[in-house]
Amino acid sequence: MAATQDLEVQQKRELEKKDESTAPARIFVPNTDIFETEGALMVVMEMPGVNREHADITVEDNVLNVAGRIDFSKYEKMQPLYTEYNVGHYRRSFNLSPNSFGEHKISAEMKDGVLTLTLPKVERAKSRRIPLK
Amino acid sequence: MALGFADPFDALFRFQRALDQRLDSDWLEDATSGVGAFPPINVFRQGNDFVAIIELPGVSKDDLALEVRGNAIRISGKKLIDYGGKASVHRRERVAGSFDRTIALPVQLDPGRVAAEYRDGVLVLSLARAEIDTPKAIKIS
């Protein structure tokens, strides 16, 4: 199983913006797994430091938008001495295949800095076995 | 440089620049050791003491082990990813595996006053200096 391998550092990827935000802060792209089960598309995103109140998920025109804000006020009065990674808010978007998911039935769960989205497939998007005559 | 947050407009940006300035600084010297470089660690000074902040998204608290001895901290554990039984994977960017890392600080720590808090995939280690290593004001006569 995968757990036997040693983990290596994954450099955080910065968001390449198509549109600029007004504040100059850097935004990062969460590492994401996407997989499909029989009834749903699962989107799993790593956003360490983001709690459930600061994750924002929207679906608009078949685009899934996820934004996560970190609370950096806890760093107040701290002086960096040695750093290996940077921190910032997260943002990422995915195009969904049109009309395949029940947009109002999407559910989200946050645990240990990982956001798990379940996008249930609508009936016609589920694969059907074609009987051979 | 002490971080001030008086102007919230670009506070995060200034903080990000401050983090960049200390990127792989020689404060830990060659003291980082252990099997691997995972997980990445940031170390801050807070008053006389230190705070180490480590991102471990997807690692359950039960799969995380911490040890403190002298000036060294060892962080080990494993990260599990479960796609469930019948799943076809579209995109795979997260990585599962085990880790074991030891960092050594240039000061002695008081193991009795080291506190750890794990929340939202972020481990915060409050590292108190040992009494013998705490700076003392010297009276000038």
Interface residues (C-beta under 8 A of the other chain):
Chain A: A2 A3 T4 Q5 D6 L7 E8 V9 Q10 A23 P24 A25 R26 N31 T32 D33 I34 F35 E36 T37 E38 L41 M42 V44 E46 M47 P48 G49 V50 N51 F72 S73 Y75 E76 K77 M78 Q79 P80 L81 Y82 T83 E84 Y85 N86 V87 G88 H89 M110 D112 G113 V114
Chain B: M1 A2 L3 F5 F9 D10 A11 L12 F13 F15 Q16 A18 L19 D20 Q21 R22 L23 D24 S25 W27 L28 V35 G36 A37 F38 P39 P40 I41 N42 V43 F44 R45 Q46 G47 F50 V51 E55 L56 P57 G58 V59 S60 K61 K78 K79 L80 I81 Y83 G84 K86 A87 S88 V89 H90 R91 R92 E93 R94 V95 A96 G97 S98 F99 D100 R119 D120 G121 V122
